[in-house]
Amino acid sequence: MLTLAIITKLLVMGLVTPWGDLINWSAGASNVLGYLSVGRYPPISVTGVYGPLEVMLAPFFWVWTKLPINHPPLTSLPLTNSTPAFSLSILMKLPSFVADMATGGLLYKLVRQMTNSERKSQIALLSWYCNPFNIYWIEAFGAMDAIPTFILVLAIVLGMKRRWFSCGICAAIAGILRIFPLLVFPFLFAQSKAKSWREYALLLSGFLLPLVCAITAMYKSGAGTLSMIASLPQGEYWLLDFLGVNLNQYVKLTPVLLVVQFFITIYYWRRSTLVQGATVALLTLFVGALPYGGYGYHFLWVSPLLSACVSLNFDELWVFIFTFVTASLYPPMIFIPLPSLSALEPLFAGAFFAAKATYLAKINVENIRPILNGKSPEHIQYSSVRHGLKE
């Protein structure tokens, strides 16, 4: 199964020509490459929040420009069967493919560390590699969110090993590439359950170090100022939309739900792991983003965490399958121009929202069930196999 999954990924990556955001990322990498070639870091006013990822992709685009082939305008390449299109698709998808492979290895290692079970570790790995949702968005679409998602999973693996400084660094780097880990970090910090204040200090200092270095480097290079960095969300309409429904003129739904979930996690949870803390943070983010909800590839952030969760609690298989089936139907992964399919899209959207909310509720109930059953915390027994905690 593992071999077939990898072969499928390689075939999809090689046969699907560039389209959608992959062209936008290529254009961004080309723009960044132009600045770097003259010894300048691209300014924030040009790259927006995408600069760090575009810098990472610039070498792959540079390799494409050096191939002995024609290099037509990028706008002429989407879904065309030509050597330039295929070569660009493979090169620009290569970083996300590598991140995909590495994420599967990290999930195997994470679950093996938590359970010491070969079977559960294999379930986690295969549920990531064989998930059609992941194959479509990473290998066909070329979603670059796979890269910071891998770094966030690495942060969790390091945290489970109690390597808090490295954990904080990885969480911050993932947040620099994409903003979502910045919203997840408070949950990681709270669920770290460090044995001393020194460990909390290491986690926090590790998290702040890359952020301070990035801001300092941008300021010194003339790429941006603190005021420009602070105003970035206002210039990214998708981010403001992603924060969800307006509760009033000044308050959006998502931040409120994140605060409520954080309070529940801190005050009521009695059984938890870093994996579950990150999972509920991301699920709350995507549930609160209704009706905008982000693009389908944004759910890649939750996908590896749910793969770990379903391997730890195999009775969650039904909600795992339901979540990704509905995620694949809205928006449809296969664009079939059928009026009946378009008419059903609101149903698919509602089912996907319900699936995310169900998973969020299930994890919460699982962690506060002893309280709901009337048991005091001192009488709660923890399961090292199921929840990854020591007796």
C-alpha positions in Angstrom: 0.0 0.0 0.0 2.8 2.4 0.8 4.6 1.7 -2.5 1.4 2.2 -4.4 0.6 5.4 -2.6 4.1 6.8 -3.4 3.9 5.7 -7.1 0.4 7.4 -7.3 1.8 10.6 -5.8 4.7 10.7 -8.3 2.4 10.0 -11.3 -0.1 12.7 -10.3 2.7 15.2 -9.6 4.3 14.5 -13.0 1.1 14.2 -15.2 -1.0 17.1 -13.9 0.3 20.3 -15.5 0.5 23.6 -13.4 -2.8 25.4 -12.7 -4.4 27.5 -9.9 -2.1 28.7 -7.2 0.9 27.0 -8.5 1.1 29.6 -11.3 0.8 32.3 -8.6 3.5 30.8 -6.5 5.7 30.5 -9.6 5.1 34.2 -10.4 5.9 35.1 -6.9 9.1 33.1 -6.9 10.1 34.7 -10.2 9.5 38.2 -8.7 11.6 37.3 -5.6 14.4 35.9 -7.8 14.6 39.2 -9.6 15.2 41.0 -6.3 17.7 38.4 -4.9 19.7 38.5 -8.2 20.5 42.2 -7.6 21.3 41.6 -3.9 18.1 42.9 -2.4 15.5 41.2 -0.2 12.0 41.6 -1.7 10.0 44.3 0.2 6.9 43.4 2.1 4.9 45.9 0.1 5.5 43.6 -2.9 5.3 40.1 -1.5 2.8 40.6 1.3 2.6 37.7 3.7 3.8 35.3 1.0 7.5 36.4 0.9 9.1 33.8 3.1 7.5 30.9 1.1 8.3 32.6 -2.2 12.0 32.9 -1.1 12.0 29.2 -0.4 10.6 28.4 -3.8 12.9 30.8 -5.7 15.7 28.2 -6.2 13.3 25.7 -7.8 12.0 28.4 -10.2 15.7 29.4 -11.0 16.4 25.8 -12.0 13.5 25.9 -14.4 14.8 29.1 -16.0 18.1 27.3 -16.6 16.6 24.3 -18.4 17.5 24.1 -22.1 13.8 24.6 -23.2 11.6 27.5 -24.2 10.4 29.6 -21.3 7.0 31.1 -22.3 5.1 33.5 -20.0 3.7 31.8 -17.0 0.2 32.9 -17.8 0.3 30.7 -21.0 1.2 27.5 -19.1 -1.8 26.4 -17.1 -3.1 23.0 -18.1 -1.1 22.9 -21.3 0.6 19.7 -22.5 4.1 21.1 -23.2 7.6 20.4 -21.9 7.8 23.9 -20.2 4.6 23.2 -18.4 5.4 19.7 -17.2 8.9 20.7 -16.1 7.6 23.7 -14.2 5.0 21.6 -12.5 7.4 19.0 -11.3 10.0 21.5 -10.1 7.6 23.7 -8.2 5.7 20.8 -6.7 8.9 19.1 -5.5 9.2 21.0 -2.2 5.6 20.2 -1.2 6.1 16.5 -2.3 9.2 16.3 -0.1 7.2 17.8 2.8 4.4 15.3 2.1 6.9 12.4 2.4 8.6 13.8 5.5 5.2 14.4 7.2 4.3 10.7 6.8 7.6 9.7 8.4 7.1 12.2 11.3 3.6 10.8 11.9 5.0 7.3 12.1 7.6 8.4 14.5 5.2 10.5 16.6 2.6 7.7 17.1 5.4 5.1 17.7 6.8 7.4 20.4 3.3 7.8 22.0 2.1 4.2 21.9 5.2 1.9 21.1 2.8 0.2 18.7 4.0 -0.7 15.2 0.4 -1.2 14.0 -0.8 2.2 15.2 2.2 3.9 13.7 1.5 2.2 10.3 -2.1 3.3 10.5 -1.0 6.9 11.0 1.5 6.8 8.1 -0.9 5.1 5.7 -3.9 7.3 6.6 -1.7 10.3 5.6 -0.1 8.8 2.5 -3.2 7.1 1.1 -5.7 10.0 1.8 -7.0 11.1 -1.7 -7.6 14.6 -0.2 -3.9 15.0 0.5 -2.9 13.5 -2.9 -5.1 15.9 -4.8 -4.2 19.1 -3.0 -0.4 18.4 -2.7 0.5 16.5 -5.8 -2.2 17.7 -8.2 -2.8 21.2 -7.0 0.6 21.8 -5.6 -0.5 23.4 -2.3 2.5 24.9 -0.6 0.7 24.7 2.8 2.2 21.2 3.0 5.6 22.7 3.8 4.7 24.7 7.0 2.4 21.9 7.9 5.3 19.5 8.0 7.3 22.0 10.2 4.3 22.3 12.6 4.2 18.5 12.9 7.9 18.5 13.5 7.3 21.0 16.3 4.9 18.6 17.9 7.3 15.7 17.6 10.0 17.7 19.3 7.6 18.8 22.0 6.6 15.2 22.8 10.3 14.6 23.3 10.4 17.6 25.6 12.8 19.4 23.4 11.0 22.7 24.1 13.4 25.2 22.6 13.5 23.3 19.3 9.7 22.9 19.4 9.3 26.7 19.8 11.7 27.4 16.9 9.8 25.1 14.5 6.4 26.5 15.5 7.6 30.0 14.9 9.2 29.1 11.5 5.9 27.5 10.4 4.1 30.7 11.6 6.5 32.9 9.5 5.7 30.8 6.4 1.9 30.8 7.1 0.0 32.5 9.9 -2.0 29.6 11.3 0.7 28.2 13.7 0.8 31.6 15.4 -2.8 30.9 16.4 -2.0 27.4 17.4 1.0 28.2 19.6 -1.0 29.2 22.8 -2.5 25.7 22.8 0.9 24.1 22.4 2.2 26.2 25.2 -0.6 25.4 27.5 -0.6 21.6 26.6 3.2 21.3 27.0 2.8 20.6 30.7 6.4 21.4 31.3 7.9 20.2 34.6 9.5 23.5 35.4 9.4 27.2 34.5 12.7 26.7 32.8 11.0 24.4 30.2 8.3 27.0 29.6 10.9 29.7 29.2 12.8 27.5 26.7 9.6 26.9 24.7 8.7 30.6 24.7 12.2 31.8 23.9 12.5 29.3 21.1 9.2 30.6 19.6 10.2 34.3 19.9 13.8 33.9 18.5 12.9 33.3 14.8 10.2 36.0 15.0 12.6 38.6 16.4 15.3 37.6 13.9 12.9 37.8 10.9 11.6 41.2 12.0 15.2 42.5 12.5 16.4 41.1 9.2 13.5 42.7 7.3 14.1 46.0 9.0 17.9 46.0 8.4 17.5 45.0 4.8 14.9 47.7 4.2 12.2 45.2 3.3 9.8 46.5 5.8 9.2 48.3 9.1 7.2 47.3 12.2 4.3 49.4 11.1 4.3 47.7 7.7 4.4 44.3 9.3 1.6 45.2 11.7 -0.6 46.4 8.8 -0.2 43.2 6.7 -3.5 41.7 7.8 -5.4 44.7 6.6 -3.9 44.3 3.2 -4.8 40.6 3.0 -8.5 40.5 2.5 -8.6 36.7 2.6 -7.1 36.7 6.1 -9.7 39.2 7.4 -12.4 37.1 5.7 -11.0 34.0 7.2 -11.5 35.3 10.7 -15.2 34.6 10.1 -18.6 36.1 10.7 -18.9 39.6 12.1 -20.3 39.5 15.6 -20.4 43.3 15.6 -18.6 46.1 13.9 -15.3 45.3 15.6 -15.4 41.6 16.6 -15.1 38.5 14.4 -16.3 35.1 15.3 -13.1 33.0 15.0 -11.0 34.8 17.6 -13.9 34.5 20.1 -14.2 30.8 19.4 -10.5 30.4 19.8 -10.6 32.1 23.2 -13.5 30.0 24.3 -11.8 26.8 23.1 -8.6 27.8 24.9 -10.5 28.3 28.1 -12.1 24.9 27.8 -8.8 23.3 27.1 -7.1 24.9 30.0 -9.8 24.6 32.6 -11.7 21.4 31.8 -9.4 19.0 29.9 -8.0 16.2 32.1 -6.5 14.0 29.4 -4.7 15.6 26.6 -1.6 15.7 24.4 0.1 18.2 22.2 -1.5 16.5 19.2 -5.0 17.1 20.5 -4.2 20.6 21.6 -3.0 21.5 18.1 -6.0 19.7 16.5 -8.7 21.5 18.4 -7.0 24.8 17.8 -7.0 24.3 14.0 -10.5 22.8 14.0 -11.8 25.8 16.0 -10.1 28.0 13.4 -11.7 26.3 10.5 -15.1 26.0 12.1 -15.1 29.6 13.1 -14.2 30.7 9.6 -17.8 29.9 8.4 -19.0 31.0 5.9 -15.7 31.8 4.2 -14.0 28.7 5.5 -10.8 29.2 3.5 -9.8 27.1 0.5 -9.8 23.3 0.5 -6.0 23.1 0.9 -6.2 25.0 4.2 -7.6 21.8 5.7 -4.2 20.2 5.0 -3.1 21.7 8.4 -5.6 19.5 10.2 -5.1 16.4 8.1 -1.8 15.0 9.6 -3.1 15.6 13.1 -6.4 13.8 12.4 -4.3 10.9 11.0 -2.5 10.7 14.3 -5.7 10.9 16.2 -7.4 8.2 14.3 -4.4 5.9 14.8 -4.6 6.5 18.6 -8.3 6.1 18.8 -9.5 3.8 16.0 -13.1 4.3 17.0 -12.8 7.7 15.3 -12.4 6.1 11.9 -16.0 6.9 10.9 -15.7 10.6 11.6 -12.2 10.6 10.0 -13.7 9.1 6.7 -16.8 11.4 6.9 -14.6 14.5 7.3 -12.4 13.8 4.3 -15.2 12.6 2.1 -17.2 15.8 2.7 -14.0 17.9 2.4 -13.4 16.3 -1.1 -17.0 17.0 -2.2 -16.9 20.7 -1.2 -15.5 22.1 -3.3 -15.4 19.1 -5.6 -11.9 17.7 -6.2 -13.0 16.6 -9.7 -14.6 19.5 -11.5 -17.5 17.9 -13.4 -19.7 20.5 -15.1 -23.0 19.0 -14.0 -25.8 21.3 -12.8 -26.9 18.7 -10.3 -23.4 18.7 -8.7 -23.5 22.5 -8.4 -26.9 22.4 -6.9 -25.7 20.0 -4.2 -22.7 22.2 -3.2 -24.5 23.8 -0.3 -25.3 20.4 1.1 -21.6 19.3 0.8 -20.5 22.6 2.4 -22.9 22.0 5.3 -21.8 18.4 5.7 -18.1 19.4 5.7 -18.8 22.1 8.4 -20.7 19.5 10.4 -17.8 17.0 10.1 -15.3 19.5 11.4 -17.6 20.5 14.3 -18.2 16.9 15.1 -14.5 16.1 15.4 -14.0 19.2 17.5 -16.9 18.3 19.8 -15.7 14.6 20.0 -12.1 15.6 21.1 -13.5 18.0 23.7 -16.0 15.5 25.2 -13.3 12.8 25.3 -11.1 15.0 27.4 -13.7 16.3 29.8 -15.7 13.0 30.0 -14.4 12.2 33.6 -15.9 15.5 34.8 -19.1 14.9 32.9 -19.3 11.5 34.6 -18.9 13.2 38.0 -15.4 11.9 38.8 -12.9 14.2 40.5 -9.5 14.7 38.8 -7.6 12.8 41.4 -9.6 9.6 40.6 -9.0 9.8 36.9 -6.8 7.1 35.4 -4.9 7.8 32.2 -4.3 5.3 29.5 -0.7 5.4 28.2 -1.6 3.4 25.1 -4.7 5.4 24.0 -3.7 8.9 25.0 0.1 8.7 24.9 0.6 9.7 28.6 2.5 7.9 31.3 0.6 6.1 34.0 
